[in-house]
Amino acid sequence: MRLFVFAVAMFCGTSSHADESPVIPPDEYVFCTVCHGVQLKGNPLIAAPRISRMETWYVERQLHAFKKGWRGRHERDLNGMEMRPMA
């Protein structure tokens, strides 16, 4: 979980200029970028939220809730069910 939070913090300061190439994260963080994007800006097509500007405490709390099963168990929470094994 700390690695994920580090990844979020690492991408918070990245620039979004069109002429710059995207920052490619280390192998440990590539898994998160599959849904949330290389710069963790999210993907509305699959309801993956932008996490690059979320507070660290919030991201940690949500990941903990997914790991403990407090999130992602309800039958109508399809996005949560997808995220739960990723946490």
C-alpha positions in Angstrom: 0.0 0.0 0.0 2.9 2.4 0.8 4.3 1.8 -2.7 0.9 2.8 -4.2 0.8 5.9 -2.1 4.3 6.7 -3.2 3.3 6.3 -6.8 0.4 8.7 -6.3 2.7 11.3 -4.7 5.3 10.8 -7.5 2.8 11.7 -10.2 1.1 14.6 -8.4 3.8 17.0 -9.5 4.0 15.9 -13.2 3.4 18.5 -15.8 0.6 18.0 -18.4 2.2 19.9 -21.3 1.3 18.3 -24.6 4.9 18.5 -25.9 6.3 16.4 -23.0 6.4 12.7 -23.1 4.5 10.9 -20.3 6.3 9.7 -17.2 6.6 6.0 -17.2 6.4 4.6 -13.7 8.6 1.8 -12.3 7.4 -1.7 -12.7 5.7 -1.8 -9.3 3.3 1.0 -10.4 2.5 -0.1 -13.9 -0.5 -2.2 -12.6 -2.2 0.9 -11.3 -1.8 2.8 -14.6 -3.7 0.2 -16.5 -7.0 1.7 -15.3 -6.0 5.1 -13.9 -3.6 6.1 -16.7 0.2 6.7 -16.8 -0.2 10.0 -14.9 -3.0 8.7 -12.7 -5.5 11.1 -14.2 -8.3 8.5 -14.4 -10.4 7.1 -17.2 -14.1 8.1 -17.3 -14.9 5.3 -19.9 -14.3 2.7 -17.2 -15.1 4.9 -14.2 -11.5 4.9 -13.0 -11.1 8.1 -10.9 -8.3 10.6 -11.1 -6.1 9.7 -8.2 -3.1 12.0 -8.9 -4.6 14.9 -6.8 -6.2 12.9 -4.1 -5.0 13.3 -0.5 -2.7 10.5 0.6 -4.8 9.8 3.7 -7.9 9.3 1.5 -6.1 6.9 -0.9 -4.7 4.9 2.0 -8.1 4.7 3.6 -9.9 3.5 0.4 -7.2 0.9 -0.3 -7.5 -0.3 3.3 -11.3 -0.5 2.9 -11.0 -2.6 -0.3 -8.4 -4.9 1.4 -10.6 -5.5 4.4 -13.7 -6.0 2.3 -15.5 -2.9 3.6 -15.7 -1.7 0.0 -16.4 -3.7 -3.2 -18.7 -6.3 -1.7 -22.2 -4.9 -2.5 -23.8 -6.5 -5.5 -24.5 -3.1 -7.1 -20.9 -1.9 -6.6 -19.5 -3.3 -9.8 -16.6 -0.8 -10.0 -15.7 -1.6 -6.4 -15.8 -5.3 -7.1 -13.3 -4.7 -9.9 -11.0 -2.6 -7.6 -11.1 -4.9 -4.6 -8.7 -7.6 -5.8 -6.3 -4.8 -7.1 -5.9 -3.3 -3.7 
